[in-house]
């Protein structure tokens, strides 16, 4: 875990895909410049940032999905973060910012742009909160922002504590 870092920062005016930016300013509502096509479903203080591991994206590519960083709508693509160890309630320092994992992302209809992806990233075990599911974390994790600041690719990701 000590080698986990931000690989890519992604934003869009709303919807998929999100495109890389060289650095970002993180506020309590997410990364400046990032929009949500369906604000009644996405965004807000408890879903300010979506985090997905690059390793999970690579797994999906190996299954034949046309994946790339930002394709699943994530704001932060990470490297070295074990998706199977991420839990709701954990707090992470990412560069200057501090975030708390608030929920596992439930796939939405927008992901139907990749036929079959929903079943490949989310199942009943994940829905029930079972981290033993082989799909745990493939859909990503939402986080709230506890401390705003700047963020850059290469910033280290450090688990601070678990509150849940």
C-alpha positions in Angstrom: 0.0 0.0 0.0 2.9 2.3 0.6 3.5 2.5 -3.2 -0.1 3.6 -4.1 -0.4 6.8 -6.1 -2.5 8.8 -8.4 -2.0 7.7 -12.0 -4.4 10.0 -13.8 -7.0 12.7 -12.9 -10.1 12.8 -15.0 -13.0 15.2 -15.6 -15.8 15.8 -18.1 -18.6 18.3 -18.5 -20.9 15.4 -17.7 -21.1 11.7 -18.6 -18.6 9.3 -20.1 -15.7 9.3 -20.7 -13.8 11.6 -18.4 -10.6 12.9 -19.9 -7.2 13.4 -18.3 -6.1 16.8 -16.9 -2.5 17.6 -15.8 -3.6 18.5 -12.2 -6.7 19.3 -10.3 -8.2 21.5 -7.6 -10.4 19.4 -5.3 -13.3 21.0 -3.5 -15.9 19.5 -1.1 -18.0 18.8 -4.3 -15.2 17.2 -6.3 -12.6 18.3 -8.9 -13.0 21.8 -10.3 -14.3 21.5 -13.9 -15.9 18.2 -13.5 -19.7 18.0 -14.2 -22.4 15.5 -13.9 -24.9 14.7 -16.6 -27.4 13.4 -13.9 -26.7 15.4 -10.8 -29.7 13.8 -9.0 -27.7 10.5 -9.1 -24.0 11.5 -9.3 -21.9 14.0 -7.4 -22.7 15.8 -4.2 -20.7 15.8 -1.0 -20.9 12.0 -0.4 -20.0 11.2 -4.0 -17.6 14.0 -4.7 -14.9 11.8 -6.2 -15.0 8.4 -8.0 -11.8 6.3 -7.5 -11.0 3.3 -9.7 -7.8 1.3 -9.8 -5.7 1.0 -13.0 -5.2 -2.7 -12.1 -9.0 -3.2 -12.3 -9.2 -1.4 -15.6 -6.4 -3.7 -16.9 -8.5 -6.8 -15.7 -11.4 -5.5 -17.7 -9.2 -5.0 -20.8 -8.1 -8.6 -20.4 -11.7 -9.7 -20.5 -12.1 -7.9 -23.8 -13.7 -4.6 -22.8 -12.4 -1.5 -24.6 -11.2 0.2 -21.4 -8.8 3.0 -20.9 -8.3 5.3 -17.9 -11.3 7.6 -17.5 -13.6 5.3 -19.6 -15.7 4.3 -16.5 -16.1 7.9 -15.4 -13.6 7.8 -12.6 -12.1 11.0 -11.4 -9.0 9.4 -10.0 -7.3 6.4 -11.6 -4.9 4.9 -9.1 -1.8 2.6 -9.3 -0.9 0.3 -6.5 -4.1 0.6 -4.5 -5.5 -2.9 -3.8 -9.2 -2.6 -4.6 -9.9 -5.7 -2.5 -8.7 -3.9 0.6 -10.7 -0.6 0.2 -13.6 -0.3 2.6 -16.3 2.2 3.3 -15.2 4.4 6.2 -11.5 4.4 5.4 -9.8 7.7 5.2 -7.0 8.4 2.7 -4.5 11.2 2.2 -4.0 11.8 -1.5 -1.4 14.5 -2.0 -2.8 17.5 -0.3 -6.4 16.2 0.0 -8.1 14.0 2.6 -11.0 11.8 1.5 -13.3 9.2 3.1 -14.6 6.3 1.2 -18.4 6.6 1.4 -19.8 3.8 -0.8 -19.1 1.3 -3.6 -20.3 2.7 -6.9 -23.5 1.1 -8.2 -23.2 0.9 -12.0 -25.6 3.2 -13.9 -27.2 3.0 -17.3 -24.5 5.2 -18.8 -22.1 2.2 -18.6 -24.3 0.3 -21.1 -22.0 1.9 -23.7 -19.9 -1.1 -22.9 -22.2 -4.1 -23.3 -21.9 -6.6 -20.5 -19.7 -4.4 -18.3 -22.2 -4.1 -15.5 -22.2 -7.8 -14.8 -18.4 -7.8 -15.1 -17.9 -5.2 -12.4 -20.8 -5.6 -9.9 -22.8 -8.5 -8.5 -25.2 -9.3 -5.7 -22.3 -10.0 -3.3 -20.8 -6.5 -3.9 -24.3 -5.0 -3.6 -24.6 -6.8 -0.2 -21.2 -5.3 0.9 -19.3 -8.6 0.7 -15.7 -7.6 0.0 -14.9 -11.3 -0.6 -16.6 -11.0 -4.1 -14.0 -11.3 -6.9 -15.7 -8.2 -8.4 -15.2 -6.1 -5.2 -14.1 -2.6 -6.2 -14.1 -3.0 -10.0 -17.0 -0.6 -10.2 -15.1 1.9 -8.1 -15.5 3.7 -4.8 -17.1 7.1 -4.1 -15.4 9.4 -1.6 -16.2 12.5 0.2 -13.7 15.3 0.5 -12.7 16.1 4.1 -9.8 18.4 3.2 -9.7 20.2 -0.2 -6.5 21.1 -2.1 -4.5 20.5 -5.2 -3.9 17.0 -6.6 -1.4 15.8 -9.3 -0.5 12.5 -11.0 2.1 10.8 -8.9 0.7 12.0 -5.6 1.0 9.3 -3.0 -2.1 7.6 -1.6 -1.9 6.8 2.1 -4.4 5.0 4.3 -4.9 7.0 7.4 -7.5 5.3 9.4 -10.8 3.5 9.4 -13.9 5.1 10.9 -16.5 2.4 10.2 
